[in-house]
Amino acid sequence: MTQVERIEKHLRDFGSITTWESFEEYGITRLSARIKDLKLLGYEFDEEWLTRKNRYGKTISFKKYILKKEN
């Protein structure tokens, strides 16, 4: 299964994915590139920035992609 296929399946199953989830669950570090690939296939997304505290107590930001329209 390719990275695009993994992300596509995750989106179908859950409706959204974060850069954090893509790394933790699938080892994918360049989610934005895979989202671009999906956009070229006709998928549409809303995007949202999330903030959380990391293990050192620092505030970090990461993006959440929400599936709007499936090809």
N, C-alpha and C positions, 0 to 999 in steps of 0.2 A: 504494500500500500504506500503510495507517495505521500509526501507532506500535505499536498493540496487535498488529496482524498481523505486524509485523517482530519484535517480542519473542516472540510465539507461535511463529513459524518458527524463531527462534534456539533457543528452548527445545526444540522438537522435534528440531532438528539436533544440539544439544550437551548438553541436559539441565539446564543451569544458565546463569545470567547474573549478572554483577556490575554495580553501578552504574558502575564504571569502564568496562567493556566497552560498556554501553549508550550512554555518552557518546562514547567513542572510535570505535565502529563505526557508530553510527546517529545521533549528535547528540542523543540523548534524555537530558535532564537530570533528569527526574522519573520515574525508573524505578518508584519506589514507587507512584505514581499508576497507572501502566500495570499493575503487578502487582495492584493493587486491582481494576482493571477485569477482569483475568483471573480473579481469585477470584470475582467476581460471576458469571462465566460457568461456574463450577464447578471451576476448576483449584485444586489444593492444592500448597502449597510448604513446604519446610523452609527455614530461614534461617540464615546463618552470617556472622559478622563476620570479615573478613580485615584484616591489617595489612601494609603495605609501606612502603618508604622512597620519598619523592617525589624529584624531581630536585634538591631542595635538601638532601637528607639527613634531612629530617624524617619521623617516623613518621606515617602517615595510616591511617585505618580506613575501610573501605567494606563494604557488604553484598553477599552472594552469595545469590541466590534459586535453590533447587534444586527442579526440578519433581518433585513427589511423585505426583500423580495427574492425568492428563489427562481433561478433560471427556468 
